[in-house]
Amino acid sequence: MHLERIFDKFFRITAADRVTGTGLGLSICKGIIEAHGGKLWAENIPDGLAFNFTLPLIWEGVSPPILPMDTETE
């Protein structure tokens, strides 16, 4: 039921008078991921809710830069 609207601006599942924030966080996250060619979605799982996202390895024909691996251990 709520999954259809969870990424809408200002949407709240809980009562707004008991929760801080503006209700924009998930909408902003979705916008950023989609701006990078990805997809963000939520799904019900037995213990609650899972958020999933994808980002492309190649976007507009260009591969991402290969970053050096951090081999330092703590």
N, CA and C atoms as a LAMMPS dump frame, in Angstrom:
ITEM: TIMESTEP
0
ITEM: NUMBER OF ATOMS
222
ITEM: BOX BOUNDS ff ff ff
-5.0000000000000000e+02 5.0000000000000000e+02
-5.0000000000000000e+02 5.0000000000000000e+02
-5.0000000000000000e+02 5.0000000000000000e+02
ITEM: ATOMS id mol type element x y z
1 1 1 N 0.821 -1.191 0
2 1 2 C 0 0 0
3 1 3 C 0.87 1.262 0
4 2 1 N 1.758 1.393 0.96
5 2 2 C 2.6 2.577 1.05
6 2 3 C 3.74 2.558 0.032
7 3 1 N 4.082 1.386 -0.475
8 3 2 C 5.203 1.292 -1.413
9 3 3 C 4.974 2.116 -2.665
10 4 1 N 3.736 2.289 -3.071
11 4 2 C 3.429 3.075 -4.265
12 4 3 C 3.768 4.547 -4.079
13 5 1 N 3.737 5.041 -2.847
14 5 2 C 3.926 6.467 -2.591
15 5 3 C 5.171 6.792 -1.77
16 6 1 N 5.933 5.805 -1.375
17 6 2 C 7.017 6.017 -0.41
18 6 3 C 8.082 7.005 -0.884
19 7 1 N 8.232 7.169 -2.198
20 7 2 C 9.224 8.103 -2.731
21 7 3 C 8.62 9.449 -3.123
22 8 1 N 7.334 9.665 -2.841
23 8 2 C 6.692 10.951 -3.119
24 8 3 C 7.208 12.007 -2.146
25 9 1 N 7.304 13.231 -2.631
26 9 2 C 7.718 14.333 -1.756
27 9 3 C 6.715 14.506 -0.626
28 10 1 N 7.224 14.695 0.582
29 10 2 C 6.457 14.98 1.797
30 10 3 C 5.587 13.822 2.277
31 11 1 N 5.712 12.634 1.681
32 11 2 C 4.898 11.494 2.12
33 11 3 C 5.434 10.951 3.434
34 12 1 N 4.55 10.674 4.347
35 12 2 C 4.903 10.118 5.651
36 12 3 C 4.03 8.919 5.931
37 13 1 N 4.617 7.85 6.451
38 13 2 C 3.832 6.693 6.881
39 13 3 C 3.325 6.925 8.296
40 14 1 N 4.176 7.523 9.134
41 14 2 C 3.794 7.787 10.523
42 14 3 C 3.201 9.195 10.642
43 15 1 N 2.617 9.472 11.779
44 15 2 C 2.022 10.786 12.015
45 15 3 C 3.102 11.862 12.024
46 16 1 N 2.915 12.892 11.242
47 16 2 C 3.909 13.956 11.102
48 16 3 C 4.146 14.721 12.397
49 17 1 N 3.176 14.764 13.284
50 17 2 C 3.348 15.506 14.526
51 17 3 C 4.26 14.792 15.519
52 18 1 N 4.59 13.523 15.262
53 18 2 C 5.46 12.771 16.167
54 18 3 C 6.833 12.481 15.573
55 19 1 N 7.099 12.919 14.347
56 19 2 C 8.352 12.606 13.666
57 19 3 C 8.977 13.893 13.146
58 20 1 N 10.286 14.03 13.31
59 20 2 C 10.964 15.204 12.767
60 20 3 C 11.326 14.973 11.31
61 21 1 N 11.679 16.037 10.625
62 21 2 C 12.052 15.951 9.215
63 21 3 C 10.946 16.468 8.323
64 22 1 N 11.245 16.531 7.022
65 22 2 C 10.288 17.105 6.082
66 22 3 C 9.635 16.084 5.169
67 23 1 N 10.12 14.86 5.162
68 23 2 C 9.566 13.861 4.26
69 23 3 C 10.13 13.948 2.86
70 24 1 N 11.31 14.531 2.722
71 24 2 C 11.928 14.682 1.405
72 24 3 C 13.089 13.721 1.164
73 25 1 N 13.581 13.063 2.183
74 25 2 C 14.792 12.255 2.072
75 25 3 C 14.752 11.191 0.985
76 26 1 N 13.724 10.367 0.966
77 26 2 C 13.659 9.297 -0.028
78 26 3 C 13.441 9.849 -1.433
79 27 1 N 12.694 10.937 -1.539
80 27 2 C 12.493 11.566 -2.841
81 27 3 C 13.814 12.104 -3.389
82 28 1 N 14.612 12.705 -2.533
83 28 2 C 15.921 13.221 -2.941
84 28 3 C 16.84 12.074 -3.354
85 29 1 N 16.855 11.006 -2.564
86 29 2 C 17.68 9.838 -2.907
87 29 3 C 17.309 9.28 -4.27
88 30 1 N 16.011 9.144 -4.515
89 30 2 C 15.567 8.614 -5.799
90 30 3 C 15.985 9.536 -6.944
91 31 1 N 15.862 10.829 -6.744
92 31 2 C 16.263 11.787 -7.766
93 31 3 C 17.737 11.699 -8.099
94 32 1 N 18.576 11.56 -7.089
95 32 2 C 20.03 11.46 -7.306
96 32 3 C 20.36 10.175 -8.057
97 33 1 N 19.798 9.07 -7.621
98 33 2 C 20.083 7.782 -8.273
99 33 3 C 19.596 7.786 -9.716
100 34 1 N 18.397 8.305 -9.963
101 34 2 C 17.886 8.346 -11.324
102 34 3 C 18.677 9.316 -12.198
103 35 1 N 19.185 10.393 -11.625
104 35 2 C 20.011 11.335 -12.379
105 35 3 C 21.308 10.681 -12.853
106 36 1 N 21.727 9.637 -12.161
107 36 2 C 22.932 8.899 -12.54
108 36 3 C 22.608 7.645 -13.354
109 37 1 N 21.38 7.571 -13.843
110 37 2 C 20.982 6.458 -14.699
111 37 3 C 20.574 5.198 -13.97
112 38 1 N 20.326 5.295 -12.679
113 38 2 C 19.976 4.122 -11.887
114 38 3 C 18.505 4.043 -11.561
115 39 1 N 18.195 3.116 -10.695
116 39 2 C 16.813 2.87 -10.27
117 39 3 C 16.818 2.598 -8.767
118 40 1 N 15.823 3.123 -8.053
119 40 2 C 15.662 2.902 -6.615
120 40 3 C 14.252 2.392 -6.364
121 41 1 N 14.129 1.343 -5.545
122 41 2 C 12.815 0.816 -5.211
123 41 3 C 12.845 0.222 -3.814
124 42 1 N 11.657 0.035 -3.265
125 42 2 C 11.501 -0.567 -1.939
126 42 3 C 10.614 -1.793 -2.082
127 43 1 N 10.84 -2.756 -1.197
128 43 2 C 9.994 -3.947 -1.208
129 43 3 C 9.833 -4.471 0.21
130 44 1 N 8.688 -5.05 0.459
131 44 2 C 8.422 -5.668 1.756
132 44 3 C 9.205 -6.966 1.861
133 45 1 N 9.796 -7.189 3.02
134 45 2 C 10.47 -8.449 3.333
135 45 3 C 9.897 -8.935 4.666
136 46 1 N 10.136 -10.199 5.035
137 46 2 C 9.527 -10.731 6.268
138 46 3 C 9.786 -9.902 7.527
139 47 1 N 10.983 -9.313 7.647
140 47 2 C 11.306 -8.559 8.865
141 47 3 C 11.122 -7.063 8.74
142 48 1 N 10.566 -6.571 7.639
143 48 2 C 10.383 -5.128 7.497
144 48 3 C 10.371 -4.684 6.049
145 49 1 N 11.267 -3.756 5.733
146 49 2 C 11.309 -3.132 4.422
147 49 3 C 12.742 -3.118 3.911
148 50 1 N 12.928 -3.375 2.63
149 50 2 C 14.262 -3.344 2.023
150 50 3 C 14.277 -2.287 0.928
151 51 1 N 15.337 -1.504 0.901
152 51 2 C 15.554 -0.539 -0.169
153 51 3 C 16.645 -1.096 -1.062
154 52 1 N 16.403 -1.06 -2.359
155 52 2 C 17.348 -1.575 -3.342
156 52 3 C 17.627 -0.493 -4.369
157 53 1 N 18.837 -0.493 -4.926
158 53 2 C 19.12 0.43 -6.008
159 53 3 C 20.134 -0.178 -6.956
160 54 1 N 20.107 0.309 -8.182
161 54 2 C 21.082 -0.084 -9.183
162 54 3 C 21.699 1.187 -9.752
163 55 1 N 22.93 1.073 -10.174
164 55 2 C 23.623 2.135 -10.901
165 55 3 C 24.317 1.483 -12.085
166 56 1 N 24.336 2.132 -13.237
167 56 2 C 24.942 1.519 -14.411
168 56 3 C 26.467 1.494 -14.318
169 57 1 N 27.062 0.423 -14.856
170 57 2 C 28.521 0.367 -14.953
171 57 3 C 29.01 1.189 -16.133
172 58 1 N 28.166 1.306 -17.144
173 58 2 C 28.484 2.134 -18.304
174 58 3 C 27.316 3.068 -18.521
175 59 1 N 27.617 4.375 -18.655
176 59 2 C 26.562 5.352 -18.841
177 59 3 C 26.953 6.261 -19.984
178 60 1 N 26.053 6.4 -20.923
179 60 2 C 26.287 7.199 -22.12
180 60 3 C 27.565 6.756 -22.822
181 61 1 N 27.802 5.43 -22.821
182 61 2 C 28.929 4.858 -23.545
183 61 3 C 30.274 4.984 -22.875
184 62 1 N 30.332 5.468 -21.652
185 62 2 C 31.609 5.676 -20.963
186 62 3 C 31.653 4.823 -19.7
187 63 1 N 32.746 4.079 -19.53
188 63 2 C 32.941 3.286 -18.319
189 63 3 C 33.427 4.19 -17.19
190 64 1 N 33.126 3.821 -15.947
191 64 2 C 33.623 4.617 -14.826
192 64 3 C 35.137 4.473 -14.708
193 65 1 N 35.791 5.447 -14.101
194 65 2 C 37.244 5.338 -13.927
195 65 3 C 37.589 4.21 -12.963
196 66 1 N 38.707 3.591 -13.161
197 66 2 C 39.177 2.545 -12.255
198 66 3 C 39.961 3.221 -11.143
199 67 1 N 39.473 3.06 -9.927
200 67 2 C 40.106 3.691 -8.775
201 67 3 C 41.077 2.721 -8.126
202 68 1 N 42.176 3.234 -7.589
203 68 2 C 43.12 2.343 -6.925
204 68 3 C 42.497 1.718 -5.679
205 69 1 N 42.856 0.482 -5.422
206 69 2 C 42.346 -0.211 -4.244
207 69 3 C 43.1 0.253 -3.01
208 70 1 N 42.381 0.437 -1.908
209 70 2 C 42.99 0.797 -0.641
210 70 3 C 43.383 -0.511 0.05
211 71 1 N 44.644 -0.813 0.081
212 71 2 C 45.109 -2.079 0.673
213 71 3 C 45.525 -1.913 2.13
214 72 1 N 45.395 -0.723 2.661
215 72 2 C 45.769 -0.465 4.062
216 72 3 C 44.79 -1.167 4.98
217 73 1 N 45.301 -1.895 5.959
218 73 2 C 44.451 -2.581 6.931
219 73 3 C 44.602 -1.923 8.284
220 74 1 N 43.546 -2.005 9.061
221 74 2 C 43.58 -1.399 10.402
222 74 3 C 43.892 -2.412 11.448
